[in-house]
Amino acid sequence: MTHTLSAIKPAPYRSAQHILINEQGYQGPELVIDLNAVTTQVTAFQRALPQVQPHYAVKANPHSEVLRHLHALGVRFEIASEGELKLLQAIGVKGEHIIFSNPIKTPDSIKAAVAHGVEWFAVDCLEELKSLEKNAPNGFYELRLPTDGQGSVWPLSTKFGTTDDTLAPILEYAAQNRLNLAGVTFHVGSQCTQASSWVKAIERAQQVLSQMSALGLEPRLVNIGGGFPTQVNGDIPTIEVLAQTLTPALAALPAELQLVAEPGRFMVGSSGTLHCQVINTTQRHGQRWAYLDCGYYNGLIEMSSHFGFQIQSQRQGAIADWVIAGPTCDSIDTFAPLYQLPIDTCAGDLLSIANVGAYSNACACDFNGFDVPRLTIIEALSRSKQA
């Protein structure tokens, strides 16, 4: 089983009046990405946190038209691989507008990034610092710190972040060898709803920055990462609400520091709506089950977590709890959180799932012979039309 970016072929543009059921009838699962929603999110971030330069996390949705649109809006980028670097090179993104934030990188990918002019690289262990010293000796390095993941759907610090016992050796090695360890970075966890998680991480970053300065290192940057949530329901705080808490914490940092962030889901999550169909229904152990023609491997990987997605049915009427399952012969292709559907849901019913613009086409593959959803891009209106 392989996940390839080429598996998603750009679909022709359709108007904003795109209709799921056309004169030919249902044509199979379809993911519709509305670039106007991306514009809205970029604008909201820039207004809420004007002091922070956003670098879009390419992994959230690497489709070329999404990247082109963000580039046109002046957003910079964060990458995790040489493959993502090539996507940005193809649309003319300058190296100095890219941060390489994967804390473990292959030597070849580091060299490729250096050749393109990428300046900033993340690191969270001494071994990686030595690799950067060898392969990007003139680069600037940001030290990734762990967070506790509170308030996030997917905590990330089990795998990432320097540990208490390795922090001092990393700082000392950088100071002794006069390396450009000049920033700190962290990630509070994906779909984080607690502003206090950023505040705690910023306070920890301040402590590490002081340690760096005491050793003769010269801090230049604080990267507050991603984790900014998609508004899947009314209980999720807006970027404006989060910014009310983050702004004072950021203001307490030294004024000369550059502030950046890596929003991915926040920028593109709300842009995507997936249209699919019920294959069949049944009951198991007294529980209603609905099998869809699109599932875990075909764009709905995040429905396996308690994320808050809601399914809209073409059918009307009283609703009930349902277990949702995808079409493949794999038990992981079952969504344990119960979703709401009409009681009389049956085979052939058409469904829509909003807020799936992130990690949908990016993670989709043709496992078990089931195609990924076709992708339709709704072209963005001009700035003048949106104003």
N, C-alpha and C positions, 0 to 999 in steps of 0.2 A: 504494500500500500504506500503510495507516495502522494505528497501534497505539492503541487506545482503551481506557480503563478500563471503559467501558460494555460492551465486548465480552464481558466475563465476567459472567454473570448469577448471582446468589447461588442456590445450590441448597438445597433443603430439608434440614434437619438429618436425619441418620441416626444410628443407634446406633453405639457403638464396636464392635459386632459386625458392622459392615458387610461384606458379602461381594461380591466382584467379579462372580461369576457367580450370578445369581439364577434364579428359575424361568423367566424369559423368555429367558435366555441372555445372551451378551455384548452390551452396548449401545453399544460404541464407546469411544474413549479417555476416561479419567476420572482427574482429579486429586483425591486425597483429602487434605484438610488436617486434621490432628488438633490441636486447640487445647490439648490436654493436654501435647503435646510443647513447645508454645510456653511454657506455664507452667514446665515443667522447665528450659528454657533461661534464662528470665528469673531464676528462683531461683538457678540456678548462677552467673550473672553477678553478681548482687547479693551472693552469699556470697563469691565469689572476689575481687571488687573493690568492697567496700562503700563505699570513699571516692570512687567514680566514679559520677556520675549518668548512666544510660543514656538516650539519645535515639534511639529506633528510626528507622532510615532507611526512610522510607515506600516508596521505590522498590523495595525487596526484595520486598515483597508488599503491594499497596495495597488488598486486599479489605477491605470494610467490617467484616466480622466479625473479621478478624484485628486490625484497628486498634482496634475496640471492646474486644476481649479484652486487648490490651496496655494500653489506657487504663485498664481496670478494675484491672489489676495495678500501676498507678502508674508505668508507663513513660512517659517524655516522647518527643518526636518531632523528627526532622530532615526538612526538606523541600528540594526542588530546584526547585519551580515553584508558580505560583498554583493550578494544578490540584490539586496535592497539599495545598495549604493548604485548599482548599474541601472536600476529603475529611475533613480534621480538624475544620473548622468544623461539618460536618454531624453530628459525633458529640460536639460540645461541648468540644473541647480548647482550653484557654486559650492566648492568644498568648504569654504568658511561659513556657509550657512547650514552645515550638517554637523551633528554631534553623534559620535559612535558610542552608544551607551551600553552595549553588551559588555559586561565585565570580564567575559572570557572570549577571546577572539583568536582566530587562526592567524599565524604570522603572515600568510599571503593576503588575508583580508585587511590587516593593518597596513601592509605595504601599499595595497591598492588604494586605500583611503588616503594615505600620505601623498601618493602620486596625484590624487585628485585635489589636494589642498585642504583636506579635513584637518582641523587643528585640535579638537577636543576628543579625548578618549576616556572612557570610564575604566575603573580598576577597583577590585575589592580584595585582592590578595597579593602577597609579595611576589609570587611566581609570575603573575600577570604584569606587575610593575616592571619586573626584569625583562619580560618580553617586549613591553613598550619601550623600555630603555634601548633595546637592541633594534627594534623595527620602526620606532617612531621617536628617535632621540630628541627631535626638536619640537615635538608636540606638547600639548598641555594636557594634564591628567586630572580627572575629577574622581575623588575617592567616594565610593558608594557606601553609605551607612545603612545599617538595618533599621527597620521599623517594626512595631508590634502588630501591625495589620488591623488594629481595632477599627470597626466601622466599615470594613471593606468586604465585598463578596468573596474576593480571592486575595488573601494575604500573600505576599511575595518574598518575605525575608527568610524563609526556610532555605531557599536556594541562593539568595543574593545578600550581599552586605558584609563588610569586614567585621570580624568578631572582636570582642574585648581583648583577647590574648594576642591578636595579630595587629591591632591598630598601631601600637607603639613601634614594633619592628618596621612596619611600612613607612611610617613618618620618618623614622630615624634613617632608614636606608635612602629615602628620597633626599633628605637633608644632607647626608654624608656624601652623596654622589651628585649633588646639585641638580636634581631632576626637577622638572616643571610640574610638580604636584601642586596645582594652583586652584583647586576647586573641590567642593563637596557636592554630592548628589544623593538622593534617596527616592524611594517610591513607597507611598503609604498603603498601596494595595489597590487592586482594580475595583472600580465602582465604589469608591469610599464616600460615605455620607456624613462623616464627622470631621468638622473643621479642626477640632482639637488634635487630630492625628498629624496634620501638617504643622500645627503650632509646636507640638512636642518634638517633631523631627527638626524644625527650624532651630529650636533651642539647643538640641543636641549638635546640630551643625555649627552653631556659634561656639560651642565648647571645643569642637575639633579645629575650627578655624583658629582659635586662640592657641591651641597646641602647635599648630602648623607655624604660626607667626613666631612663637617662642623658639622654634628650632631654626629660624631663618628662612623658612619658606614664605612665599609671597602670594597669599590668596587673592584670586581675581573673580571667582564665579561661585554662585550658589544655584544649583539646579534642583527645583522642588518637584521634579518628576511629573508623573501623571496621576491617574486615579480619579480625576474629576468626573462626576457621574452623569449618566444619561437620564433624562427625566422620564423614566418608564411609568411613573405614577406620581400622584400629588404629594406623596410622603418624602420624595427625594428633594433635598435642598437645591436651590438654584445656584448658579455660579455667583450671582449677586450676594446671596446670603452667605456663602462660603467666604467670599472676598471681604465681608465685613469683619470677619475674625482674622483672616490671613493678613490683611493690610497692615494692622499695627505690628504684627510679628515680623513682617518683612521690613517695616520701617525701622525696627530696632537693629537691623544688620548694618554694618559699616556702609556708608553711602557710596564708596568707590566700587563696591562689588557689583558685577553684572548679574542680573537675575533672569533665569530662564526656566522654562517648564516643558514638559513633554506630553501634552494632551493628545490622546489618540481617540479613545471611545467618545469623549466629550465632543470632539469635532465632527464625527461621522455617524455616531450611533443613531441619532434621531432621523438621519437621512434615508434609512433603509426600511422598506416594507416588503415582506415576503408573502406571496400569494401561493397557496397550495390547496390540496383537495384530500378529503377523507377517502381512503381506499375501502375500508370496512370497519365495522364496530362489533364488539362482543362484550360479554361480562366474564370476569375472572374473580372467583372468590367474593362475589357480591359487589365487585367494583366495575364501573363502566370503563371500557377501553376503546380508544379511537386510534386507528392506524392511518397515518398520513403518507402521502407520496413523497414527502421530504422529511428528513430527520437529522439525527446527530451528525452524520457524515456529509449531509447535503446543505448545510448552511444554518442549522439550528443547534450547534454544539453547546451554546450557552443556556439553552432551555433546560439543561440537566442540573442547573443550580437554582437556588432560590433567588432569582434575579428580579422577579416582578413583572415579567412579560405577560401580556394579556392577548388572548386569541379572540378575534372577531369573526363571527360566523355569518354567512349569508342568510342562514335560517334565523327566524325570530321565535320567541317563546320563553317559557320558564327554563332556568339553567340549573346545572348540577355539576358536581366534581367529576372529572374524567382523568384517567391516566392516558397520556399521549405517547404513542410509539411511532418510530420511523419505519421505513420499508425494508431495512436490511435484516439479514439473519444473524444479528449480533445483539446479545442481551444489553449491551451498553446503550443501544439505540432505543432507550426507554426513558421517559422523563418522569421521575418519581414525584416531584412536586405536582400536586393535583391542580389541573387547570379547569377553568369554567367554560362549558359549552352547553348549548340547549339540550334538554333532556332527550328530545327525539332526534338528535344528530344521527345521520345515517350515511351510507356510502354515497359518494358523489357530491356531498356538501362542500362548498367552497369556503376557505378560511383565509384570513389575512392576519399577519403578525407584524406589528409596528416596532420601531426602534431597534432593528437588527442590522443597521448599517456597519457595525463593527464586528470583526471576527466571524463573519458569515461567509462571504465569498473567499475571504482570506484563508479560512480553515477547511473549506469544502473540497471534497475529492469524489472520485467515482467508485468508491469501494462497493464491492458486490455487484458491480455493473449498473448501478443507478447513477444517472447523470446529475451533475451539479445543476442548480437552477439557472435558467438563462438570465442574463443580466441586462436590464434596461436602465439607461442613464437619462434622467430628465435634465436637460440643459439649463444652466443658470440664466436668469434674466440679467440684463445689463444693470449696472449700478444705477443708472438713471431711472430705469423702470422700477427698481426696488425702492428708491428713495421716496 
